[in-house]
Amino acid sequence: MNKNFLHRLFRISIFIKGLNSVLEIISGFLLFFVKPYPINNFFRFLFQHELIEDPNDFLGNFLINLFSNLSAETQLFGAIYLLSHGLIKAGLIIGLWKEKLWTYLLAEAVFVFLIIYQIYRFTYTHSVFLLALTLLDIIIVILTWIEYKKLKKLNI
């Protein structure tokens, strides 16, 4: 495969991963400061027309039920998890984007750990979104390794 193509694919994949980390950081902050009741009302408002047409709409019912049963402890855990996860990934993505050699191996280790955890979680949730995220992470790990080897050769 063309090395230039792989480099562009690597840049695109870490950009997507970077967007994902920003969304996690924003979501974590929202969970810290916004209580479940307004979030639940927001999703009720967002999906009200869809639920009138289809009262069994999976996504609308899932999101409304998710936030209606959210305890303070679960909300705090979710906020801390999303913030820490997002901040760690954002730091790694910035290091990869700036081609800091030490970041590549650390990112590999973190992303492999996340892949293992996501596969474990998938066995319980069977979430298609989680499966897609895991596949993206596997691609990122492979592309990160290729980029690392290329950069290491250039720096020797």
N, C-alpha and C positions, 0 to 999 in steps of 0.2 A: 504494500500500500504506500501511497505517496506520503512522505514524512510531513510535508506542508499541510496536507489534508488532516493527518492525525493531530498536528499541533492546533489547527483551527477547531477540530472536534473537541480537543481537550479544553480549549478556551471557552467554547460554547457550553460544555458540560459543567465547568466550574462556575460559569456565569449563572447558569440555572440553579446550581447548588447554592450560590451566593444569594439569589433571590429567595430561595427556600429558607435560608438562614435569616434573612431580613423579615420574612413573614413570621417565622418562629419568634423572633425578638419582639415584634409588634404584638403578636398574640399573647406572649408572656406578660408584657406590660399591661395589656388590656385585662388579662385575668387578675393581675394584681390590683387594679384600680376600679374595675367595673364589676359590680355584683351580678350574680346569675340572673336575677329577675329582669333587669333591663336587656340583658343579652337574649333571654327567652322571648321577651316582647319584640325585640328586633327581628328574630327569626319567625315569630308568629306573623308579624307585619309583612316580612319578605315573602313568606310562602302562603299567605292567606288565600290568594286567588287560586293557586295550584291545589291547595287542600280542599277548596270548595269543589273544584272540578274532579279531583281524585283524592278522596279522604285517606286512601292507602298509600299516598306518595311516600316512598321510602326516605328520600333525603330530607324532606320537610319534617316528617314525623321524627326521624332520627335526631336532627338538630334540636328540635323543640324539646323532645324527651331528654336529651343529653343535658341541657342546661336547666331543666326544671328539677332534676334530681341531683344537682351538683352540690355536694357538701362544701363547707368552708375549708376543710382539710384537703379535699380533692382539688379544689380550686387553687389552693396554695401550692400543692404539689405540682399541678399542671403549670402554674406560672413559673415556678423555680425550674422545672424540667425544661420548658420551652425556652426560657431566657438563657440558661446555662448551655443547652444544646445549640441554640442559635448563635450565641456569642463565641463558643468554641469553634463552630464551623466557620463563622464569619472571619475569625482570626486566621484560621488555616487557609481559607480561600484567598484572603488578602496576601498571605505569604506565597501561595502558589502563583497568584497573578503577578507578583513582583519577582517571581523566579528565585526565591530564597531557597537554596539547596537543602538546608536543614528541615524546611517545612515539608518536603516531599515524603520523607520517611515517617515523620510524625503524622501527616495526613493519611498515609497508607495505614498505619496502625489504628488510628481513630476510625477511619471509614470501614476497615475490616471488622473492628469491634461492633460498629453500628450495624453492619450487614448481618453479623451473627445474631445480634439482639433482635433485629427486624425479622429474621427468619424464625426465631423463637416466637416472637409476638404473632407472626403470621399463622403459626400452627393453632393459635387460639382465636384470632379474629377473622382469618380468611379474607382480609381486606385487599381488594384489588389495588387500591391506592398505595398501600404498604408494599405490595409486590412490585408495583411500578417503581416506587422509590428505591427499593432494594436493587432492582435491575439497573437503574441509573447509577447507584452507588458502585455496583460491580464494574460498570463501564468506566466510571471515574477512577476506580482503583487501577484498572488495566492501563488506562491512558496516563495516569499519574506515574506509574512505573516506567512506561515508555519515555515520558518526558524527563523523568529523573535520570534514566540511563543516558539520554541524549545530552542533558545539561552537565552531568558528571564527566562525560567524555570531553566536552568543551572546556571544562574548568581544570582538567588535569594537565 
